[in-house]
């Protein structure tokens, strides 16, 4: 009887070892019924590529650190107590723009009245080109179309996500190529864009002021003053700017730092030298919008600069960004510099 018990105990141990081995490294799990691809590392969810039509664009949502801390806001998809409920189009991490041939891709959401939706554009997922898991790195390549309300294609998008683990950092590299389909695609110089993340409440700046924001269609969004309990965020830029002083300034990177569950947490976005408008202007708001906008220079420079990027039919432009998620310890400025330097070598 004892031998039988030991035999089954050995089988259980071998099964656990095999299970652990199967969980090691990155795995990409396609859940077609939910329209998402989960990015797992050592069996734990780091993020999901989510492409349901209701989001109006593909997003990464949620985004978690290696330590299991969620750094993105939950609302409106999975509300959490104490969160703000403004700007329903701020979902996870995304890339789009406020003015493309007169259409607003940035502010589009299910909250827009149907009668007004002809003024807005959507980004529609098309296909998975590559899905490559690995021990410390995984790649996900996808295609999408930028379309108007009637389905007419303005731009074709090809995006490569590279997910990496290095030290205690979860690194997301996003490379997006946009190709014009119509005779001209005009990105007018406006404020709302381009790569955005809506962060968890704890990473917002403490603030006692209510604010009101308006989009280019004249829609107003109120951001009320709420309790600052547990709110610890502060921006730091490559140029030494801090807090709200980062908004509207250029820099090669910005790091948002704070604490969640008493642990140091940071989100760092790094620009790439080959991007249009480099180094980017930062559309980094204290209420939780963390965005890099290289295309909107007029408002940030107070009228001294303008870009107005345009693409002719079949012309392409490519944007590259590195996002570094860390928890448990602070990401030193010197380490950010090294990450930026290595990213600059990425083609």
C-alpha positions as CSV (number, residue, x, y, z in Angstrom):
1,X,0.0,0.0,0.0
2,X,2.9,2.4,0.9
3,X,4.5,1.7,-2.5
4,X,1.3,2.5,-4.3
5,X,1.0,5.8,-2.4
6,X,4.6,6.7,-3.2
7,X,4.0,5.9,-6.9
8,X,1.0,8.2,-7.1
9,X,2.9,10.9,-5.2
10,X,5.7,10.7,-7.7
11,X,3.2,11.0,-10.6
12,X,1.7,14.1,-9.0
13,X,5.1,15.7,-8.7
14,X,6.0,14.9,-12.3
15,X,2.7,16.3,-13.4
16,X,3.4,19.5,-11.5
17,X,6.9,19.8,-13.0
18,X,5.5,19.3,-16.5
19,X,2.7,21.9,-15.8
20,X,5.3,24.4,-14.7
21,X,7.4,23.7,-17.7
22,X,4.4,24.2,-20.0
23,X,3.7,27.6,-18.3
24,X,7.3,28.9,-18.6
25,X,7.8,31.9,-20.9
26,X,5.3,33.7,-23.1
27,X,2.1,32.1,-24.5
28,X,-0.4,33.8,-26.8
29,X,-3.9,32.4,-26.3
30,X,-6.4,33.3,-29.0
31,X,-10.0,33.6,-27.6
32,X,-11.9,34.3,-30.8
33,X,-15.3,34.2,-29.1
34,X,-14.2,37.2,-27.0
35,X,-12.2,38.9,-29.8
36,X,-9.0,38.9,-27.8
37,X,-5.6,37.4,-27.7
38,X,-4.2,36.9,-24.2
39,X,-0.5,37.5,-23.6
40,X,0.6,35.2,-20.7
41,X,4.0,35.0,-19.1
42,X,4.7,32.0,-16.8
43,X,1.0,31.3,-16.8
44,X,0.0,34.8,-15.7
45,X,-1.9,37.4,-17.8
46,X,0.2,40.5,-18.7
47,X,-2.2,41.9,-21.3
48,X,-4.7,41.1,-24.0
49,X,-5.0,42.4,-27.5
50,X,-8.7,43.2,-27.6
51,X,-10.4,44.0,-30.9
52,X,-14.2,44.0,-30.3
53,X,-16.0,46.5,-32.5
54,X,-17.5,48.2,-29.4
55,X,-14.0,49.6,-28.5
56,X,-13.8,51.5,-31.9
57,X,-10.2,50.5,-32.2
58,X,-7.9,47.5,-31.2
59,X,-6.4,48.0,-27.7
60,X,-4.2,46.4,-25.2
61,X,-6.3,45.8,-22.1
62,X,-5.7,45.4,-19.2
63,X,-2.0,45.9,-18.8
64,X,-0.4,44.2,-15.7
65,X,3.1,44.3,-14.3
66,X,5.2,41.2,-13.7
67,X,4.1,41.5,-10.1
68,X,0.5,41.3,-11.0
69,X,-0.5,44.9,-10.5
70,X,-2.9,46.4,-13.1
71,X,-1.7,49.8,-14.3
72,X,-4.7,50.6,-16.6
73,X,-8.1,52.0,-15.6
74,X,-10.9,49.4,-15.5
75,X,-13.9,51.6,-16.5
76,X,-15.9,51.4,-18.7
77,X,-15.1,47.7,-19.4
78,X,-14.5,46.4,-15.8
79,X,-15.2,49.3,-13.3
80,X,-13.3,49.4,-10.0
81,X,-14.3,51.3,-6.9
82,X,-13.1,54.9,-6.7
83,X,-12.3,55.3,-10.5
84,X,-13.2,58.2,-12.6
85,X,-15.9,57.7,-15.2
86,X,-14.9,60.3,-17.8
87,X,-13.8,59.9,-21.4
88,X,-15.2,56.5,-22.3
89,X,-12.9,56.3,-25.3
90,X,-9.9,56.0,-23.0
91,X,-9.5,52.3,-23.0
92,X,-6.3,50.5,-22.0
93,X,-3.5,51.4,-24.5
94,X,-4.3,52.5,-28.1
95,X,-3.1,54.4,-31.1
96,X,-5.3,56.8,-33.1
97,X,-5.9,60.5,-33.8
98,X,-8.4,63.3,-33.5
99,X,-8.4,64.5,-37.1
100,X,-7.9,62.3,-40.1
101,X,-9.5,63.7,-43.3
102,X,-12.0,65.5,-41.1
103,X,-12.9,62.4,-39.0
104,X,-12.3,62.1,-35.3
105,X,-10.8,58.7,-34.5
106,X,-9.6,59.6,-31.0
107,X,-13.0,60.6,-29.3
108,X,-15.1,57.8,-30.9
109,X,-17.0,55.5,-28.5
110,X,-20.4,53.9,-28.0
111,X,-21.3,57.1,-26.0
112,X,-21.4,59.1,-29.2
113,X,-25.1,59.6,-30.3
114,X,-25.9,57.6,-33.5
115,X,-26.9,60.8,-35.3
116,X,-23.4,62.2,-34.8
117,X,-21.3,59.1,-35.7
118,X,-20.7,60.1,-39.3
119,X,-18.2,62.6,-37.9
120,X,-16.1,59.8,-36.3
121,X,-13.8,57.1,-37.6
122,X,-13.1,53.6,-36.3
123,X,-10.1,51.2,-36.6
124,X,-11.3,47.7,-37.5
125,X,-9.1,44.6,-36.9
126,X,-8.6,42.5,-40.0
127,X,-6.2,39.6,-39.3
128,X,-3.4,38.1,-37.3
129,X,-0.3,37.9,-39.5
130,X,2.1,36.4,-36.9
131,X,1.8,34.9,-33.4
132,X,5.1,33.8,-32.1
133,X,5.5,32.9,-28.4
134,X,8.9,32.4,-26.7
135,X,10.7,32.1,-23.4
136,X,11.5,35.8,-22.8
137,X,10.0,37.4,-25.9
138,X,6.8,37.0,-28.0
139,X,5.6,38.7,-31.2
140,X,2.1,39.5,-32.3
141,X,1.6,41.1,-35.8
142,X,-1.9,42.2,-36.8
143,X,-3.6,44.3,-39.5
144,X,-6.4,46.7,-39.3
145,X,-8.3,49.3,-41.4
146,X,-9.0,52.9,-40.5
147,X,-12.5,53.5,-41.8
148,X,-15.3,56.1,-41.9
149,X,-18.8,55.5,-40.5
150,X,-19.8,53.9,-43.8
151,X,-16.9,51.5,-43.9
152,X,-14.8,53.3,-46.5
153,X,-11.0,52.6,-45.9
154,X,-8.7,55.6,-45.5
155,X,-5.6,53.9,-44.1
156,X,-4.3,50.3,-43.8
157,X,-2.5,49.6,-40.6
158,X,0.1,46.9,-39.9
159,X,1.2,46.7,-36.3
160,X,3.9,44.5,-34.7
161,X,3.8,44.1,-30.9
162,X,6.9,42.7,-29.3
163,X,6.5,41.6,-25.7
164,X,9.6,41.2,-23.6
165,X,10.7,40.5,-20.0
166,X,14.0,42.1,-18.9
167,X,15.0,42.2,-15.3
168,X,11.7,43.3,-13.5
169,X,10.4,45.1,-16.6
170,X,7.5,44.1,-18.8
171,X,8.4,45.8,-22.1
172,X,5.9,46.4,-25.0
173,X,7.4,47.6,-28.3
174,X,4.7,48.8,-30.8
175,X,5.7,49.3,-34.4
176,X,2.8,50.6,-36.6
177,X,2.9,51.3,-40.3
178,X,0.1,53.4,-41.8
179,X,-0.5,53.3,-45.5
180,X,-2.9,55.7,-47.4
181,X,-5.6,54.1,-49.5
182,X,-7.4,57.2,-50.7
183,X,-5.7,59.9,-52.8
184,X,-4.7,62.0,-49.7
185,X,-4.8,61.3,-46.0
186,X,-4.4,64.5,-43.9
187,X,-3.5,64.4,-40.2
188,X,-4.4,68.0,-39.3
189,X,-2.3,69.5,-36.4
190,X,-4.6,68.9,-33.3
191,X,-4.3,68.2,-29.6
192,X,-5.8,64.7,-29.1
193,X,-3.5,61.9,-30.1
194,X,-1.6,59.7,-30.7
195,X,-0.3,56.8,-28.5
196,X,-2.4,56.8,-25.4
197,X,-2.8,54.9,-22.1
198,X,-5.5,55.5,-19.5
199,X,-3.9,54.7,-16.2
200,X,-5.2,53.3,-12.9
201,X,-6.6,55.9,-10.4
202,X,-3.6,55.4,-8.0
203,X,-1.3,56.7,-10.8
204,X,-3.2,59.9,-11.4
205,X,-1.9,63.2,-10.0
206,X,-3.6,64.3,-6.7
207,X,-6.0,67.1,-7.6
208,X,-8.8,69.0,-5.9
209,X,-9.9,70.8,-9.1
210,X,-12.8,69.8,-11.4
211,X,-12.1,70.2,-15.1
212,X,-14.0,70.4,-18.3
213,X,-12.7,69.2,-21.7
214,X,-14.1,69.7,-25.2
215,X,-13.4,67.7,-28.4
216,X,-13.3,69.0,-31.9
217,X,-17.0,68.2,-32.4
218,X,-18.0,70.5,-29.5
219,X,-18.7,67.6,-27.0
220,X,-17.9,68.5,-23.4
221,X,-16.6,66.0,-20.8
222,X,-16.5,66.9,-17.1
223,X,-13.7,65.5,-14.9
224,X,-15.0,66.1,-11.3
225,X,-12.8,66.5,-8.2
226,X,-12.9,63.3,-6.2
227,X,-11.1,61.8,-3.2
228,X,-7.3,61.7,-3.4
229,X,-6.9,58.8,-1.1
230,X,-4.2,56.5,-2.4
231,X,-3.5,58.8,-5.4
232,X,0.3,59.1,-5.8
233,X,1.2,59.6,-9.5
234,X,3.8,62.1,-10.8
235,X,5.2,62.5,-14.3
236,X,9.0,62.8,-14.9
237,X,10.3,63.6,-18.4
238,X,13.7,63.1,-20.0
239,X,14.1,66.9,-19.8
240,X,13.7,67.0,-16.1
241,X,10.1,68.3,-16.1
242,X,7.9,67.0,-13.4
243,X,4.1,66.7,-12.7
244,X,1.8,68.8,-14.7
245,X,4.7,70.8,-16.1
246,X,5.3,67.8,-18.5
247,X,2.2,68.5,-20.5
248,X,2.9,70.3,-23.8
249,X,6.7,69.8,-23.7
250,X,9.0,67.7,-25.8
251,X,11.0,64.8,-24.6
252,X,12.5,61.5,-25.7
253,X,10.7,59.7,-22.8
254,X,8.3,60.3,-19.9
255,X,7.9,58.1,-16.8
256,X,4.7,58.1,-14.7
257,X,5.6,57.0,-11.1
258,X,3.5,56.2,-8.1
259,X,2.4,53.5,-5.7
260,X,-0.3,50.8,-5.9
261,X,-0.9,48.6,-2.9
262,X,2.1,50.4,-1.3
263,X,4.4,49.1,-4.1
264,X,6.3,51.4,-6.4
265,X,4.9,51.3,-9.9
266,X,5.9,53.0,-13.1
267,X,4.8,53.3,-16.7
268,X,7.4,54.7,-19.1
269,X,6.8,55.6,-22.7
270,X,9.9,56.0,-25.0
271,X,9.8,57.8,-28.3
272,X,11.9,56.6,-31.3
273,X,14.2,58.8,-33.4
274,X,12.7,57.7,-36.7
275,X,9.2,58.8,-35.7
276,X,7.7,61.9,-37.3
277,X,7.8,64.9,-34.9
278,X,10.6,63.4,-32.8
279,X,11.1,64.1,-30.0
280,X,7.4,64.0,-29.4
281,X,5.2,66.4,-27.5
282,X,3.6,64.9,-24.4
283,X,-0.2,65.1,-24.0
284,X,0.2,63.9,-20.3
285,X,-2.8,64.8,-18.1
286,X,-2.9,64.6,-14.4
287,X,-6.3,63.0,-14.4
288,X,-4.9,59.8,-15.9
289,X,-4.4,60.2,-19.7
290,X,-0.8,59.5,-20.6
291,X,-0.2,60.1,-24.3
292,X,2.5,61.0,-26.8
293,X,1.4,63.2,-29.6
294,X,4.0,64.0,-32.3
295,X,1.4,65.2,-34.8
296,X,-0.2,67.9,-32.8
297,X,2.4,70.7,-32.4
298,X,0.4,73.9,-32.8
299,X,-1.4,73.8,-29.4
300,X,1.7,72.6,-27.5
301,X,4.0,75.2,-29.0
302,X,1.4,78.0,-28.7
303,X,1.3,78.5,-32.4
304,X,5.0,78.6,-33.2
305,X,5.1,75.1,-34.8
306,X,2.8,73.2,-37.1
307,X,3.2,69.8,-38.7
308,X,0.0,68.8,-40.6
309,X,1.4,65.4,-41.8
310,X,-0.1,64.2,-45.1
311,X,0.2,60.9,-47.0
312,X,-0.5,60.4,-50.7
313,X,-2.1,57.2,-51.9
314,X,0.2,54.2,-51.2
315,X,2.6,56.3,-49.1
316,X,3.4,55.0,-45.7
317,X,4.6,56.3,-42.4
318,X,5.8,54.2,-39.4
319,X,5.6,54.9,-35.7
320,X,7.6,53.1,-33.0
321,X,7.0,53.2,-29.3
322,X,8.4,51.4,-26.3
323,X,6.3,51.1,-23.1
324,X,8.0,49.8,-19.9
325,X,5.8,48.5,-17.0
326,X,7.5,48.0,-13.7
327,X,6.3,47.3,-10.1
328,X,8.0,46.4,-6.8
329,X,10.9,48.8,-7.2
330,X,11.6,52.1,-8.9
331,X,12.9,52.2,-12.4
332,X,16.1,54.4,-12.2
333,X,16.6,57.2,-14.7
334,X,19.9,55.6,-15.8
335,X,18.0,52.4,-16.7
336,X,15.4,54.4,-18.7
337,X,18.3,55.9,-20.6
338,X,19.7,52.5,-21.5
339,X,16.3,51.2,-22.6
340,X,15.9,54.3,-24.8
341,X,19.3,53.8,-26.3
342,X,18.6,50.1,-27.1
343,X,15.2,51.0,-28.5
344,X,16.7,53.7,-30.8
345,X,18.5,50.8,-32.6
346,X,15.3,49.0,-33.4
347,X,14.5,49.5,-37.1
